[in-house]
Amino acid sequence: MTSGEHAAASIAGVRRPRVFRASLRAVYIIWYRDVLRYWRDRARVITSLAQPLLFLVVFGTGLGSALRGGFGANTGTGLSYQQYIYPGILGMTVLFTAIFGAMSIVWDREFGFLKEVLVAPIDRSAVAVGKSLGGATQAMIQGLVILVFAPLVDVKLTVLSVLELVPVTFVLAFALSSLGVLVASHMKTMQGFQMVMNFLMMPLFFLSGALFPLTGLPSWMTVLTRVDPVSYGIDPLRRVVLGGAGVPNAVLDKLGLTLFGHTVPILVEVLVLLVFGVVFLLLAARGLRVRE
Amino acid sequence: MSEAASEAAILTEELAKSYGDLEAVKGIDLEVRAGEAFGFLGPNGAGKTTTINVLCTLLRPTSGRAMVAGLDVDEHPDRVRASIGLVFQDPSLDEQLTARENLEFHAFIYDVPASERKRRIAEVLEMVELADRAGSLVKTFSGGMRRRLEIARGVLHTPHVLFLDEPTLGLDPQTRRHIWAYLEELRKREGITMFMTTHYMDEAEFCDRIAIIDGGRIQAEGTPEELKALVGGDIVTASTGDDAIAAEEIRRIFGLEPIVDGGTVRVEVLDGAAFIPQLVRETSVPVTAVSFHRPSLDDVFIKLTGRAMRDEEADTKDRMRVMSRAWRSHR
């Protein structure tokens, strides 16, 4: 069929779009575009290692030395402070990459590309899902790259612990990138970005247990740390990484996240992250659906 | 559905759109027939882009109705979206992707069947003469090439109606001519209905029919010839030793209504060629230069609204657009 005939044939009856099918394909292609752009920008993967490296080497060494008696003795765990924050820094990398990645939606809006997606005959929740999965994939890869620093802080990785890290990292990345899409769906320009950084990302990071154990804190802070979704990602990361390196469970429980005095099992933590992610995503889809 | 609605590619009835207190579009009736190239003319801020955004389901009408391809835009936005193509006023390509990747992305979200995707992409790339640059990143493209790629993308999924919002804004005259040649070719080959906005009056000549919009209302509608007939004759423009005296004499001797504007005297006459010798003979002040032209759409606009199409504000805004495009292309 020539294109002329095609146009003529479709004038008679408007092609009924298969919205659901098209939306699934849209999720795939939106995800693929993000991953492709990330891959094209490989140099960034290397340069973005600078921040976690600073935290591990400079901050970790500095604060570790300042802790009177040493982190291991203070907490009764025998761990160095650097070993303690290492999984936290992995989580930090996931947090920042996921939210930045998902917020590229705001760039897409500013540079016009979002319009191309918003006028397509697809359900706009596909945009939210595609962007969230795209951001999550980047964040997971970026987070796993941090594993190359393990020898630096004297943490042994095993095949099993690395395999376990993949799903845990991905679920954390998914929850956070969904949060990023939610924020981005309500932002018209990048001007509010500094606000997001100061009032969202930094608190999420500081309250997550990445840099200090979430035990023995004042009650106001205990509450905040427990509503921080990142807390439910840092603890499983630490259990997997340090557990794999031979740190006994009793020690991990001592450092771990508790709810109402009970240790929270990894599966529950992962489930909490999933619920956070899905709720953020639903809200984001609703935000994107609004037409003036 | 009424018969008119089923034949018309676009039909609006009392279509209005307000942003808070600001009435951008104040109740317009339009009918665009299938296969037609329809020009929507007006200065910036006249309501052109708002109208397009309502027709392409990006905005919801405040009141009134709009049908595109026989479908109500408010009731069936998904089906309307599937049957239209868009070339936006501002760039909307992903510069980090290649030309082909941009088209593949589009083919995917518009559900172009896998069997047709490759052939169709090759076809539209060929049409806008970008086949040899298909693998290049869009950030290496010039403004004209980007526009061509956006046009190719707009028709990739064989839409019924192609909306073009200022498709040549910010491009140099040669590239503008090129773009119009592509659009002409496209219309022949795809039999597509085109709805375009522009504020370059000369470009509107390309359209079968034109509506002139100003202040959110349609001021006139018809073929370019019909609209020009509203002016009623030739436009004679003269430079004289003293424009005020010349204008006064023209008014007195010929009973015409001249306009003194920017160092020239403009007057509308039935036959420009016959009028010029009389003008030179009868006026007491010297006529240093004189010319006449057939009425243009610019003249129509001046006649309808009492002012020229381009105002300073629009020019500033356009310059900013052009600058931001230039900046982006160097990004």
Interface residues (C-beta under 8 A of the other chain):
Chain A: S3 G4 H6 A7 A8 S10 I11 V14 R15 R16 P17 R18 V19 R21 A22 R25 A26 Y28 I29 I30 R33 L36 R37 R40 D41 F111 G112 F113 K115 E116 V117 L118 V119 A120 P121 I122 D123 R291 E292
Chain B: Y19 A34 C56 T57 L58 L59 R60 A69 G70 L71 P77 D78 R79 R81 A82 S83 I84 L86 F88 D90 P91 S92 L93 D94 E95 Q96 L97 E101 E104 F105 H106 F108 I109 Y110 D111 R120 E123 R153 T158 H160 R189 E190 G191 I192 R328
